[in-house]
Amino acid sequence: MNYRILITSVLLMFFTFSCTVTRETHGDYDSTKQKTETVVEGKDLYLFWNQLQVHNVDNEVDVTNYEKIVKRRFFDAAVYFGTLGIFSFYSVEIKAPVERGAGGR
């Protein structure tokens, strides 16, 4: 009986922590005024309970106005809890305004 409560609480905590989303705006980015497109998708990698950042997706972007959306998906949470926090992944999506061409309106 106690194992059922323990397993249920661990699974609920696991699913709760796998649903975090953070949005960061850089520069003059405003998604309500401009059309946007996804420029880069990747994963940020941290070690030792998010104390040491090993890989940063921001370094792969060559635009100044963008929005960074950071999510912890199910796989990312599985790795985090499976390694007891030593490895931590976050799924990252970077959106930037669509550049208009010479004939654009």
N, C-alpha and C positions, 0 to 999 in steps of 0.2 A: 504494500500500500504506500509506503513512504517513497519507494523508488518511482512510482507513478507520478507523485507530486514533484519530485526532484527533476525527473526527465521533462515534465510539462513546463516547469519554471525555467529550466535551461533553454528549452526550445523557444519559449516566449521571449526570453531575453535575447536570444540569438537573432530572432526575426526582428525584434525592435531595433537592435543596433545595426542591422543591415539596411535600414531605411533612412539614413541621414543624407541630406542634400544641402550644399552650400553654394551660393552664387556670389561671385566677386566681380565687380565692374572696374575696368581699367580704362583710363583716358576719358574721352567724351562719348562713350558708348551709350546709346539709348535705343532699346529694341522697339519702343513704341513709335518712333519717328522714322526708322530705317528698316529695310528688309535685311535679314541676316542669313548667314550660311555657316555651317560647321566647317571650321578651318582645320582643326587637329582633334583627333581622339586618341587617347592613350591612358596610361596608368602612372600615377605617382607612387613611388616606393619609399617607404620609411622603415627604419630599423629601431629596435629597442624601445617599443611603446611610443612611437612617433617622435623620438628625440633626435634622430639622425636622418636627414632626408638624402636618399641616394639618387633618385631620379625625379626630375621636375619637368613637366610638360611645358611650362611657361618658357623654357629656354628654346623650344622648337618653333616658337611663333615669331614672325617678323612684322607684325602689325602692332600699332600702338593703342588703338581703340578696340577693345574686345571684352567679352564676358566669359569668365571661367566658371564652369559648372562642375562641382566636385560631388560625386556620389559614392557611397559605399554599398555595392551590390552584394547579392547573396554569396558569390564566389569570394569576393574581397573579405567579407565577414568570416567565411569558412576558413580562409587562410589565417586571418588574424586570431581567431579563437583556437584554431588547430595548432598554431605555433606558440600559443600563450602570449601573444603580443610581440614576439620578437620580429616577425615580418608583418608589415601592414601595407595593403594596397588600397588605393582609391582610384575609381574610374573617373577620368577627366574628359570633358568636352569643352572646346573653346570655339565660341561663335564670334564672328566679326561682321560688320556691315558689308553688303554687296557693293562692290565698286562698279560704278556706271561707266560704260564705254563712251566713246566720242559721240555716238548717235543716240545716247540715252536721254530719257526725259526727266 
